[in-house]
Amino acid sequence: GYRIAQVRVIFSIPPKAVPKLFPSTFQPPQHLAYVEWFSPFCVPNRDHGLHKVLRIIKNGERMASIIPISNIRCSAHLIPHFGPVAP
């Protein structure tokens, strides 16, 4: 299934660094993304049909990964939930 993540940066590993980081039998993807994960989809809200997701926090840190950009399927709009007073 699909998961929601926020792309924080897209980058490439410099060619000179590849042999120092990976075995010679492995060729890393050319473009990578550092992403921070959100919770899995839940049942849509019955009033507006939108899914509620939250950032995944573990031990006070945001859960993050480095993934090939080919794993990114599409963009999504996330709308923040404001309290009684918007910042």
NORFENHU-V848765 format. One record per residue. N is the residue number from 0. RES is the residue in one small letter. PSI is psi as a letter, one per 40 degrees, with the letter a starting at -180 (* if undefined). OMEGA is omega in degrees with one decimal (none if undefined). Layout:
# NORFENHU-V848765
N|RES|PSI|OMEGA ; N|RES|PSI|OMEGA
This chain:
# NORFENHU-V848765
0|g|i|-179.8 ; 1|y|i|175.9 ; 2|r|i|178.1 ; 3|i|h|176.6 ; 4|a|i|174.2 ; 5|q|h|177.6 ; 6|v|h|-179.8 ; 7|r|d|179.0 ; 8|v|i|172.7 ; 9|i|h|-175.2 ; 10|f|i|173.4 ; 11|s|i|175.2 ; 12|i|h|-179.7 ; 13|p|h|-178.0 ; 14|p|d|-179.8 ; 15|k|d|-178.0 ; 16|a|d|-175.7 ; 17|v|d|-179.6 ; 18|p|d|179.8 ; 19|k|d|-175.0 ; 20|l|d|-173.3 ; 21|f|i|175.3 ; 22|p|i|-176.4 ; 23|s|e|-179.0 ; 24|t|e|-176.8 ; 25|f|h|174.8 ; 26|q|h|-177.7 ; 27|p|i|175.9 ; 28|p|i|-177.5 ; 29|q|d|-178.0 ; 30|h|h|-178.8 ; 31|l|i|176.9 ; 32|a|h|171.1 ; 33|y|h|-176.2 ; 34|v|i|173.6 ; 35|e|h|-169.0 ; 36|w|i|172.7 ; 37|f|i|-179.5 ; 38|s|i|176.4 ; 39|p|i|177.0 ; 40|f|i|172.9 ; 41|c|a|177.7 ; 42|v|h|179.6 ; 43|p|i|176.9 ; 44|n|h|-175.4 ; 45|r|d|-179.1 ; 46|d|d|-175.2 ; 47|h|e|175.4 ; 48|g|e|-179.7 ; 49|l|i|176.9 ; 50|h|i|175.1 ; 51|k|h|176.4 ; 52|v|i|178.8 ; 53|l|i|173.7 ; 54|r|i|175.4 ; 55|i|h|179.9 ; 56|i|h|177.0 ; 57|k|h|-177.6 ; 58|n|f|178.1 ; 59|g|e|-178.3 ; 60|e|i|174.8 ; 61|r|h|176.7 ; 62|m|h|-175.6 ; 63|a|i|178.5 ; 64|s|i|169.0 ; 65|i|h|-176.5 ; 66|i|i|172.7 ; 67|p|i|-179.9 ; 68|i|e|176.5 ; 69|s|e|177.0 ; 70|n|e|179.5 ; 71|i|h|-174.8 ; 72|r|d|-178.5 ; 73|c|i|177.3 ; 74|s|i|178.0 ; 75|a|i|176.3 ; 76|h|h|176.3 ; 77|l|h|-178.1 ; 78|i|h|-178.7 ; 79|p|i|174.6 ; 80|h|h|179.9 ; 81|f|i|173.8 ; 82|g|a|-177.7 ; 83|p|d|178.2 ; 84|v|h|178.1 ; 85|a|i|-180.0 ; 86|p|*|none
